[in-house]
Amino acid sequence: MSVPRAQSPTPARTFTQRFSATPRGARLARLLAAHQLTERGHPHGTEAHDTVILVVAELATNSVLHGRVPGRDFALSLSHDESRGVVRIEVTDTHPAQPARRIPGTDEDGGRGLLLVDALAADWGVRDRLGPGKTVWAECATAPRT
């Protein structure tokens, strides 16, 4: 006898696209993410839209700068889960190196973008993927902070 699974009242809607691991690919990922958010009721200038776009821009840029493998693309996935009030962002690349957080106030070049992601996202992390590489994910609230 099978037990029916509980369904979310509003299932998550997902957009997934592959992009060239170039600055142009990162820019296109950001622009398409902005379009998706607008289509889902989070227009430009709202806190949810601007937060998600900043996180997408940072993760896509990191993938291009630090996760690039010649001849390989990166993928962006956006899942809108209205029942939880979050947008889940996933950026997947084929480079095996894990992202490293930098300490504020150090003289190291770069690496502070994950501090921005940490400040803006409700949660974020890194997980292995099937095949080479990793997925860096973040969840951003779509409801205004109170």
C-alpha positions as CSV (number, residue, x, y, z in Angstrom):
1,M,0.0,0.0,0.0
2,S,1.5,3.4,-0.9
3,V,1.1,6.4,1.2
4,P,0.2,9.6,-0.7
5,R,2.9,12.3,-0.4
6,A,1.8,15.7,1.0
7,Q,1.9,18.3,-1.7
8,S,2.9,21.9,-1.2
9,P,-0.1,24.2,-1.6
10,T,1.9,26.1,-4.2
11,P,4.6,24.0,-5.8
12,A,8.0,25.6,-6.5
13,R,8.4,27.0,-10.0
14,T,11.9,26.5,-11.4
15,F,13.9,28.2,-14.1
16,T,17.1,26.5,-15.2
17,Q,19.5,27.7,-17.9
18,R,23.1,27.0,-18.9
19,F,25.5,29.9,-19.7
20,S,28.9,30.2,-21.2
21,A,31.5,30.6,-18.4
22,T,32.4,34.2,-19.6
23,P,31.6,37.7,-18.2
24,R,28.9,37.9,-20.9
25,G,27.4,34.6,-19.6
26,A,27.3,35.9,-16.1
27,R,25.6,39.2,-17.3
28,L,23.0,37.2,-19.2
29,A,22.3,35.0,-16.2
30,R,21.7,38.1,-14.1
31,L,19.4,39.7,-16.8
32,L,17.4,36.5,-17.2
33,A,17.1,36.1,-13.5
34,A,15.7,39.7,-13.3
35,H,13.2,38.9,-16.0
36,Q,12.1,35.7,-14.1
37,L,11.6,37.6,-10.9
38,T,9.5,40.3,-12.6
39,E,7.4,37.6,-14.2
40,R,6.9,36.0,-10.8
41,G,5.6,39.3,-9.2
42,H,8.8,40.7,-7.8
43,P,9.5,43.8,-10.0
44,H,12.7,45.8,-10.3
45,G,13.2,48.0,-7.3
46,T,11.6,45.7,-4.7
47,E,13.7,44.4,-1.9
48,A,13.2,40.7,-3.0
49,H,14.1,41.5,-6.6
50,D,17.2,43.5,-5.8
51,T,18.4,41.0,-3.2
52,V,18.1,38.0,-5.4
53,I,19.7,39.8,-8.4
54,L,22.7,40.8,-6.3
55,V,23.2,37.2,-5.1
56,V,22.8,35.8,-8.6
57,A,25.3,38.3,-9.9
58,E,27.8,37.4,-7.2
59,L,27.4,33.6,-7.6
60,A,27.5,33.8,-11.4
61,T,30.6,36.0,-11.4
62,N,32.3,33.7,-8.9
63,S,31.5,30.8,-11.2
64,V,33.1,32.6,-14.2
65,L,36.1,33.9,-12.3
66,H,36.9,31.0,-10.0
67,G,34.9,28.0,-11.2
68,R,35.6,28.2,-14.9
69,V,36.8,25.0,-16.7
70,P,37.7,25.6,-20.4
71,G,35.0,24.4,-22.6
72,R,32.5,24.0,-19.8
73,D,29.4,26.1,-19.0
74,F,27.8,27.0,-15.7
75,A,24.2,26.5,-14.9
76,L,21.8,28.8,-13.0
77,S,18.6,27.5,-11.4
78,L,16.0,29.7,-9.7
79,S,13.2,28.0,-7.7
80,H,10.3,30.2,-6.5
81,D,8.7,28.6,-3.5
82,E,5.8,30.9,-2.6
83,S,4.6,28.7,0.3
84,R,8.0,29.2,2.0
85,G,8.4,32.7,0.8
86,V,11.9,32.1,-0.7
87,V,13.7,32.0,-4.0
88,R,16.4,29.4,-4.1
89,I,19.4,30.2,-6.3
90,E,21.7,27.5,-7.5
91,V,24.8,28.1,-9.6
92,T,26.6,24.9,-10.7
93,D,30.1,24.7,-12.3
94,T,32.5,21.9,-13.0
95,H,35.5,23.2,-11.1
96,P,36.3,21.1,-8.0
97,A,37.6,24.0,-5.8
98,Q,35.3,25.0,-3.0
99,P,34.6,28.7,-2.5
100,A,36.5,30.4,0.3
101,R,35.2,33.1,2.5
102,R,37.7,36.0,3.2
103,I,38.0,37.8,6.4
104,P,36.9,41.5,6.3
105,G,39.8,43.9,6.7
106,T,42.5,41.7,5.3
107,D,44.7,42.7,2.4
108,E,43.7,39.7,0.2
109,D,42.5,40.6,-3.2
110,G,38.9,39.6,-3.9
111,G,36.9,37.0,-2.1
112,R,34.6,39.3,-0.3
113,G,31.5,38.6,-2.5
114,L,30.5,35.6,-0.3
115,L,30.4,38.0,2.6
116,L,27.7,39.9,0.6
117,V,25.9,36.6,-0.1
118,D,26.1,35.8,3.6
119,A,24.6,39.2,4.5
120,L,21.8,39.1,2.0
121,A,20.7,35.5,1.9
122,A,18.6,33.8,4.5
123,D,20.8,30.8,4.1
124,W,23.5,29.5,1.7
125,G,26.0,26.7,1.2
126,V,27.9,24.5,-1.2
127,R,27.1,20.9,-2.2
128,D,28.7,18.3,-4.4
129,R,27.0,17.6,-7.7
130,L,26.7,14.5,-9.8
131,G,29.9,14.6,-11.9
132,P,32.7,17.0,-11.4
133,G,32.3,20.3,-9.6
134,K,29.9,21.8,-7.1
135,T,26.7,23.8,-6.7
136,V,26.7,27.0,-4.6
137,W,23.2,27.7,-3.4
138,A,21.5,30.5,-1.6
139,E,17.9,31.2,-0.4
140,C,16.5,34.7,-0.3
141,A,13.3,35.8,1.3
142,T,10.6,37.2,-1.1
143,A,8.5,38.7,1.7
144,P,9.7,42.1,3.2
145,R,11.7,41.8,6.4
146,T,9.9,42.9,9.5
